[in-house]
Amino acid sequence: MTMTRGPIRIVGLTLVLIVLAGCGGSTADKAGGASGRQPRILTMASPTGQTGELDGFVSEVARLSRGTIRIQVQDSWRAGQAKYETGLIRDVAAGKADLGWVGSRAWDSVGVLSLRALHAPLLIDRYAVQERVLQSPLVGDMLAGLEPIGLVGLGVLPGPMRKPLGISKPLVAPVDYAGLTIGVQQSLVADQTMRVLGARPVWYPAAGKIDSFDGIEAQTTAIDGNRYDTIGKHFAANVNLWPRPLVIFTGKQVFGSLSPDQRNALRQAVANVIPAQTALVRHDEGDAAGNLCRRGLEFETASPHDLAALRTAVQPVYDSLARDPQTRKFLAAIAATAKGVPAEPAPQCRATGQTDGQPAGASSQLDGVYRMTTTAKDLRAAVFPPGDAAPENYGTFTYVFDRGRFAFTQENKDACTWGYGTFAVKGKQVEWTFTDGGGIAPNNAMNRPGEVLVWGWSLYRETLTLTPVPGASPEGPRAMTWQRVSSTPSSRPFSKRCPPPANALPR
């Protein structure tokens, strides 16, 4: 099963946790609130295949509207297109979706200049600063810029920091960029920033190929989830070029069709979840950095002199932005908000190396073959808020534990995935470290090398129960159980359609 909270995918776990924990009710069953009316279902276009960033907002809308609004997220909107964000903006304006979100970076490409200060280079470089700015009255003034193009801004959610990933060398000082081709995602401000640093910017789509570039700007979770570390080798961990905040918006016609209470619920939902969203983004960045570290990515650190030189080098970008009086006012207000906010530690790398190729260890009580089967209906009934049942998240799951190594397959008619790695039993806890994952995954929902999960465990009458450990296990689920079908580990029960690699288990 996939947890839809960013690109890190936990396949084959969360569905069982939720279903067997008995969380069967969904907001769809209760929709309509006290009035008993059917809910107003609003489709929301999301440009990514990971909708976890929207979970808090979607849940809060359902709560504040008393079930009279239900949001259905349509992910991977305009997937594969370099200009996917401006396309999504136009689609919402044309009524092809009721709601949408894109990064603040994309709006100047459709003539909206009021959001540019949010992604000015090296200005909002701490999550605490981003949170304060997005909770300030500035955001209302910025979102007013959407009205001339027929849209209504509902709010802005915190997003991850974008950092440089160098292909052949570090990108920590201005001189490092000279003459390089740098992949950026649709942003005129990012274009100008790279040009003043002497680089040539090229737009690339979400999850797009990067092997033709000398470097890219990307968030840590995207580097991890898209396995960009197989190409890029130098991660500038403390260079926060700009954040990628999520601008939530709708069309004027849709907004006008809602009741005043429903309109307020949409706007207030964004404001209410900003602190939790900040914590989530921080957590996901830390998880992704840990995965990258364990896979051996080189973490680079820019010196104070390097960071100062970068700020000086990008001054022409500020001079250009400040020609617009409104943007100049926003830039000054953000700089004032940032004063006194302490520096935040950059992601750290404390260990490297993968687990692939480790010899078999001692046998454990967990060794054996386990199986369970779930359906799409189970998933839809169990997930809160209700959403689509990604095919990677249900079907027949087969897990094998064998002397410190584990592997699994998941299969249904639309997807067939595998994963493997090592595990260690430590008293009443078991720690899993993924070596790799793959298979037929329509939503790219598979485990990534370096992911680590920790569970509490018990085994009684051939039933293995795993319980989450706070801070180390997926959030939300309470417990999961698998049935042991054999105490003798074997690769034979795996799906023949998508078996894990031959070296997944000991020989």
Secondary structure, DSSP 8 states (H G I E B T S, - for coil): ----SSS---TTTHHHHHHHTT----HHHHTTGGGT---EEEEEE-SSS--GGGHHHHHHHHHHTTTSEEEEEE-STTTT-TTHHHHHHHHHHTTSSSEEEEEGGGGGGGT--TTGGGG-TTTS-SHHHHHHHHTSTHHHHHHGGGGGGTEEEEEEE---EEEEEESSS---SGGGGTT-EEEE-S-HHHHHHHHHTT-EEEE--TT---TT-SEEEEEHHHHHHTTGGGT--EEETT---EE--EEEEEEHHHHHTS-HHHHHHHHHHHHHHHHHHHHHHHHHHHHHHHHHHHTT-EEE---HHHHHHHHHHTHHHHHHHTTSHHHHHHHHHHHHHHTT---------------TT-------TT-EEEEEEE-HHHHHHHSSS-----GGGSEEEEEEEETTEEEEEEE-SS-EEEEEEEEEEETTEEEEEEEEEEEE-TT-----TT-EEEEEEEEETTEEEEEE-TTTS-SS---EEEEEEESS--STTS-SSS---GGGS--
